[in-house]
């Protein structure tokens, strides 16, 4: 796998991305001669896996949901206004 410096990658980005996309080329990206990244083509299976991991990461954890529920109950128990929070916020925006 050929390596390419960050400066050369910047200067030749269009050509390099085209080679990755059309030819399946792969590059090791270097910074001051040290490898820092790999540039690879993405296939459909890899993309689907990334999307699935992103969707899973976006889901709140059960611990967070429990903490939010506890906060909701605490606010609900101490709420003294006849108006809802939504109503008070709407009034503040006027």
Backbone as CSV, one residue per row, in Angstrom:
resi,resn,N_x,N_y,N_z,CA_x,CA_y,CA_z,C_x,C_y,C_z
1,UNK,0.861,-1.166,0.000,0.000,0.000,0.000,0.910,1.231,0.000
2,UNK,0.738,2.112,-0.969,1.593,3.301,-1.013,1.252,4.281,0.103
3,UNK,2.246,5.059,0.514,1.990,6.081,1.522,2.060,7.453,0.861
4,UNK,1.359,8.396,1.475,1.326,9.758,0.954,1.324,10.711,2.138
5,UNK,2.151,11.757,2.041,2.209,12.757,3.094,0.978,13.649,3.073
6,UNK,0.700,14.248,4.202,-0.476,15.111,4.321,-0.415,16.244,3.298
7,UNK,0.740,16.832,3.114,0.875,17.944,2.171,0.569,17.485,0.744
8,UNK,1.098,16.324,0.360,0.812,15.794,-0.972,-0.661,15.413,-1.114
9,UNK,-1.239,14.880,-0.045,-2.666,14.548,-0.067,-3.489,15.805,-0.307
10,UNK,-3.125,16.879,0.367,-3.837,18.142,0.177,-3.722,18.617,-1.266
11,UNK,-2.537,18.564,-1.807,-2.299,19.064,-3.163,-2.893,18.178,-4.249
12,UNK,-3.044,16.890,-3.972,-3.526,15.948,-4.987,-4.846,15.280,-4.580
13,UNK,-5.597,15.921,-3.707,-6.793,15.293,-3.128,-7.758,14.785,-4.193
14,UNK,-8.042,15.586,-5.204,-9.008,15.171,-6.226,-8.558,13.909,-6.931
15,UNK,-7.305,13.864,-7.332,-6.788,12.704,-8.056,-6.751,11.464,-7.164
16,UNK,-6.369,11.652,-5.917,-6.263,10.515,-5.003,-7.642,9.947,-4.684
17,UNK,-8.607,10.817,-4.385,-9.960,10.334,-4.096,-10.551,9.651,-5.317
18,UNK,-10.281,10.181,-6.490,-10.763,9.534,-7.714,-10.168,8.127,-7.830
19,UNK,-8.868,7.977,-7.554,-8.229,6.662,-7.633,-8.823,5.697,-6.608
20,UNK,-9.114,6.195,-5.425,-9.730,5.349,-4.397,-11.116,4.925,-4.845
21,UNK,-11.889,5.870,-5.337,-13.272,5.596,-5.746,-13.345,4.686,-6.959
22,UNK,-12.574,4.975,-7.994,-12.699,4.259,-9.262,-11.826,3.014,-9.357
23,UNK,-10.663,3.043,-8.735,-9.715,1.931,-8.879,-9.564,1.097,-7.609
24,UNK,-10.191,1.553,-6.527,-10.033,0.831,-5.262,-8.665,1.019,-4.648
25,UNK,-7.979,2.108,-4.998,-6.644,2.376,-4.456,-6.713,2.566,-2.944
26,UNK,-5.628,2.228,-2.268,-5.522,2.376,-0.824,-4.233,3.127,-0.517
27,UNK,-4.274,4.009,0.477,-3.104,4.807,0.843,-2.939,4.835,2.347
28,UNK,-1.687,4.877,2.770,-1.348,5.188,4.158,-0.994,6.662,4.171
29,UNK,-1.685,7.445,4.994,-1.430,8.877,5.085,-0.406,9.096,6.193
30,UNK,0.635,9.867,5.892,1.693,10.104,6.864,1.779,11.586,7.230
31,UNK,2.289,11.835,8.419,2.548,13.187,8.902,3.961,13.172,9.461
32,UNK,4.828,13.935,8.854,6.260,13.929,9.199,6.828,12.511,9.126
33,UNK,6.387,11.770,8.111,6.906,10.430,7.881,6.277,9.326,8.714
34,UNK,5.423,9.687,9.650,4.785,8.680,10.497,3.357,8.410,10.028
35,UNK,2.955,7.143,9.952,1.589,6.820,9.538,0.573,7.353,10.554
36,UNK,-0.469,8.013,10.055,-1.512,8.560,10.931,-2.917,8.131,10.514
37,UNK,-3.069,7.671,9.281,-4.404,7.299,8.808,-4.271,6.380,7.608
38,UNK,-5.379,5.739,7.273,-5.441,4.899,6.082,-6.627,5.373,5.261
39,UNK,-6.420,5.529,3.980,-7.479,5.929,3.059,-7.861,4.704,2.256
40,UNK,-9.119,4.247,2.432,-9.600,3.026,1.791,-10.932,3.277,1.103
41,UNK,-11.230,2.511,0.063,-12.568,2.610,-0.526,-13.590,1.984,0.429
42,UNK,-14.808,2.473,0.356,-15.879,1.963,1.213,-16.809,1.110,0.371
43,UNK,-17.068,-0.116,0.843,-18.049,-0.949,0.150,-19.387,-0.856,0.884
44,UNK,-20.430,-1.388,0.293,-21.783,-1.268,0.839,-21.896,-1.905,2.221
45,UNK,-21.255,-3.046,2.431,-21.344,-3.733,3.724,-20.691,-2.893,4.820
46,UNK,-19.552,-2.296,4.527,-18.866,-1.458,5.503,-19.729,-0.248,5.851
47,UNK,-20.304,0.377,4.830,-21.149,1.549,5.054,-22.358,1.184,5.910
48,UNK,-22.968,0.046,5.631,-24.126,-0.387,6.407,-23.730,-0.619,7.872
49,UNK,-22.563,-1.197,8.089,-22.076,-1.421,9.455,-21.852,-0.117,10.197
50,UNK,-21.270,0.863,9.529,-21.033,2.170,10.139,-22.356,2.825,10.500
51,UNK,-23.314,2.761,9.592,-24.623,3.366,9.868,-25.305,2.681,11.054
52,UNK,-25.187,1.362,11.144,-25.790,0.632,12.258,-25.122,1.024,13.577
53,UNK,-23.785,1.150,13.581,-23.082,1.551,14.805,-23.447,2.975,15.195
54,UNK,-23.594,3.860,14.215,-23.973,5.245,14.511,-25.373,5.303,15.102
55,UNK,-26.296,4.524,14.547,-27.661,4.503,15.076,-27.673,3.961,16.496
56,UNK,-26.871,2.949,16.753,-26.809,2.371,18.098,-26.199,3.374,19.075
57,UNK,-25.166,4.085,18.658,-24.515,5.061,19.533,-25.442,6.227,19.855
58,UNK,-26.376,6.521,18.957,-27.300,7.636,19.171,-28.390,7.296,20.173
59,UNK,-28.555,6.030,20.508,-29.577,5.622,21.469,-29.087,5.916,22.887
60,UNK,-29.917,6.578,23.705,-29.480,6.852,25.082,-29.379,5.556,25.880
61,UNK,-28.439,5.533,26.794,-28.253,4.341,27.622,-29.392,4.227,28.635
62,UNK,-29.652,3.025,29.128,-30.683,2.857,30.163,-30.388,3.706,31.404
63,UNK,-29.109,3.874,31.738,-28.737,4.689,32.892,-29.139,6.138,32.682
64,UNK,-28.883,6.660,31.469,-29.252,8.043,31.161,-30.764,8.214,31.206
65,UNK,-31.488,7.263,30.631,-32.947,7.343,30.657,-33.476,7.321,32.092
66,UNK,-32.891,6.508,32.951,-33.313,6.441,34.354,-33.020,7.763,35.061
67,UNK,-31.871,8.344,34.783,-31.507,9.632,35.391,-32.458,10.736,34.936
68,UNK,-32.780,10.748,33.653,-33.719,11.748,33.139,-35.107,11.575,33.746
69,UNK,-35.530,10.338,33.917,-36.829,10.076,34.531,-36.842,10.556,35.980
70,UNK,-35.755,10.329,36.702,-35.669,10.801,38.091,-35.727,12.326,38.148
71,UNK,-35.051,12.986,37.235,-35.102,14.448,37.172,-36.513,14.930,36.840
72,UNK,-37.183,14.233,35.918,-38.552,14.607,35.558,-39.463,14.527,36.775
73,UNK,-39.329,13.452,37.543,-40.158,13.289,38.739,-39.859,14.382,39.771
74,UNK,-38.580,14.684,39.942,-38.182,15.722,40.908,-38.765,17.081,40.512
75,UNK,-38.680,17.418,39.233,-39.243,18.686,38.760,-40.760,18.677,38.909
76,UNK,-41.378,17.570,38.560,-42.838,17.451,38.646,-43.324,17.643,40.087
77,UNK,-42.605,17.057,41.044,-43.005,17.157,42.449,-42.828,18.560,43.009
78,UNK,-41.854,19.311,42.507,-41.590,20.639,43.053,-42.190,21.763,42.211
79,UNK,-42.919,21.439,41.160,-43.499,22.455,40.264,-44.594,23.208,40.999
80,UNK,-44.497,24.551,41.033,-45.449,25.350,41.797,-46.326,26.235,40.917
81,UNK,-46.018,26.376,39.667,-46.762,27.260,38.788,-48.010,26.563,38.251
82,UNK,-49.043,27.373,38.013,-50.253,26.829,37.394,-50.040,26.592,35.906
83,UNK,-49.017,27.246,35.356,-48.708,27.099,33.928,-47.647,26.014,33.743
84,UNK,-47.673,25.413,32.568,-46.666,24.396,32.255,-45.354,25.073,31.852
85,UNK,-44.297,24.301,31.834,-43.010,24.816,31.392,-43.061,25.314,29.961
86,UNK,-43.805,24.619,29.123,-43.956,25.019,27.716,-44.623,26.379,27.630
87,UNK,-45.661,26.586,28.440,-46.363,27.873,28.434,-45.448,29.001,28.910
88,UNK,-44.679,28.761,29.951,-43.761,29.784,30.466,-42.682,30.132,29.444
89,UNK,-42.157,29.144,28.746,-41.147,29.393,27.720,-41.760,30.179,26.574
90,UNK,-42.975,29.817,26.177,-43.652,30.534,25.085,-43.852,32.004,25.463
91,UNK,-44.203,32.277,26.707,-44.377,33.659,27.155,-43.056,34.418,27.105
92,UNK,-41.972,33.751,27.445,-40.662,34.394,27.428,-40.185,34.740,26.033
93,UNK,-40.699,34.077,25.041,-40.286,34.322,23.642,-41.048,35.475,23.010
94,UNK,-42.056,35.955,23.661,-42.864,37.036,23.078,-42.196,38.361,23.227
